[in-house]
Amino acid sequence: MSNSVPAAPVPAPGRRVRVWALVSAGLLVPATVLAGILALSSDQAGRCVGYAEECGSHPGWMYAGSLGLAVVALVVALAASRERVRRAALGTQVVAELVFLLMVVTTFA
C-alpha cells in the first residue's frame, strides 16, 4: 500500500488572468468614488459647484471611451482562449481604468 498524497488540482489555464480582470473591474467603482471625493476637495471644485466658475473641460466622450474600452477589454480577458490575448486585454483594461480615474481626479484642475 502506498502512502501518496493526492496532488493539488491544476488550475484552469488563464484562470489567474481572468480573476485579476474581475478584481480590477470590481475595484473600479470604489476607486471612482474615492477619486471623486479627492477631486471635490479642491478649491476649484468649490468654485465650480458654488459659482459655476473654473469648471473642468473634459469632454464626456473621453469618459465614455475609456470606460467602453475597459469593458471591451474585460470581455476579451474573460472570453479569449489564448493566454497572450488575455494578458494583453488585462493590460488594456487596467490602463483604460487608470485613464478614467485620472480624468475623474483632474476634472476640476
C-alpha positions as CSV (number, residue, x, y, z in Angstrom):
1,M,0.0,0.0,0.0
2,S,1.4,3.4,-1.0
3,N,1.2,6.4,1.2
4,S,0.9,9.0,-1.5
5,V,-0.6,12.4,-1.1
6,P,-3.0,13.4,-3.8
7,A,-1.8,16.2,-6.0
8,A,-3.5,19.6,-5.8
9,P,-5.9,20.3,-8.6
10,V,-4.3,22.1,-11.5
11,P,-6.0,25.4,-12.1
12,A,-7.5,26.0,-15.5
13,P,-5.2,27.9,-17.9
14,G,-5.7,31.6,-17.7
15,R,-7.7,31.5,-14.5
16,R,-5.3,33.9,-12.8
17,V,-5.7,36.5,-15.6
18,R,-9.5,36.1,-15.5
19,V,-9.6,36.6,-11.7
20,W,-7.4,39.7,-11.9
21,A,-9.6,41.1,-14.7
22,L,-12.7,40.7,-12.5
23,V,-10.9,42.1,-9.4
24,S,-9.8,45.1,-11.5
25,A,-13.3,45.7,-12.7
26,G,-14.8,45.3,-9.3
27,L,-12.4,47.8,-7.7
28,L,-13.2,50.4,-10.3
29,V,-16.4,51.6,-8.5
30,P,-14.8,52.2,-5.1
31,A,-11.7,53.8,-6.7
32,T,-14.0,56.1,-8.7
33,V,-15.8,57.2,-5.5
34,L,-12.5,57.9,-3.8
35,A,-11.2,59.8,-6.9
36,G,-14.4,61.9,-6.9
37,I,-14.1,62.7,-3.3
38,L,-10.5,63.7,-3.9
39,A,-11.5,65.9,-6.9
40,L,-14.3,67.6,-4.9
41,S,-11.9,68.5,-2.1
42,S,-10.0,71.1,-4.2
43,D,-10.6,74.8,-4.2
44,Q,-11.5,74.8,-7.8
45,A,-14.2,72.3,-7.2
46,G,-15.8,74.6,-4.6
47,R,-15.8,77.4,-7.1
48,C,-17.2,75.2,-9.8
49,V,-20.0,73.8,-7.6
50,G,-20.8,77.1,-5.9
51,Y,-20.4,79.7,-8.6
52,A,-20.0,77.7,-11.8
53,E,-16.6,79.2,-12.4
54,E,-13.3,77.4,-13.3
55,C,-15.1,74.1,-14.1
56,G,-13.1,71.3,-15.8
57,S,-13.3,70.9,-19.5
58,H,-13.0,67.2,-20.1
59,P,-15.4,66.2,-22.9
60,G,-17.9,63.4,-22.0
61,W,-16.8,61.2,-24.8
62,M,-13.4,60.7,-23.1
63,Y,-15.0,59.3,-20.0
64,A,-17.3,57.0,-22.1
65,G,-14.5,56.0,-24.4
66,S,-12.2,54.9,-21.6
67,L,-15.0,53.0,-19.8
68,G,-16.1,51.4,-23.0
69,L,-12.6,50.3,-23.8
70,A,-12.2,48.9,-20.3
71,V,-15.5,46.9,-20.7
72,V,-14.5,45.5,-24.1
73,A,-11.1,44.6,-22.7
74,L,-12.8,42.9,-19.7
75,V,-14.9,40.8,-22.0
76,V,-11.9,39.8,-24.1
77,A,-9.9,38.9,-21.0
78,L,-12.7,36.7,-19.8
79,A,-13.6,35.1,-23.1
80,A,-10.4,34.7,-25.1
81,S,-8.9,31.3,-25.5
82,R,-5.3,32.3,-25.8
83,E,-3.2,33.3,-22.8
84,R,-1.3,36.0,-24.6
85,V,-4.6,37.7,-25.8
86,R,-6.0,37.5,-22.2
87,R,-2.8,39.2,-20.8
88,A,-2.9,41.9,-23.4
89,A,-6.6,42.5,-22.7
90,L,-5.9,42.7,-18.9
91,G,-3.2,45.3,-19.5
92,T,-5.5,47.3,-21.8
93,Q,-8.3,47.1,-19.2
94,V,-6.1,48.3,-16.4
95,V,-4.7,51.2,-18.5
96,A,-8.2,52.3,-19.6
97,E,-9.4,52.3,-16.0
98,L,-6.4,54.3,-14.8
99,V,-7.0,56.8,-17.6
100,F,-10.7,57.1,-16.4
101,L,-9.6,57.6,-12.8
102,L,-7.0,60.2,-13.8
103,M,-9.7,62.2,-15.7
104,V,-12.0,62.0,-12.6
105,V,-9.3,63.3,-10.4
106,T,-8.4,66.1,-12.8
107,T,-11.9,67.2,-13.5
108,F,-11.7,70.4,-11.6
109,A,-8.0,71.0,-12.1
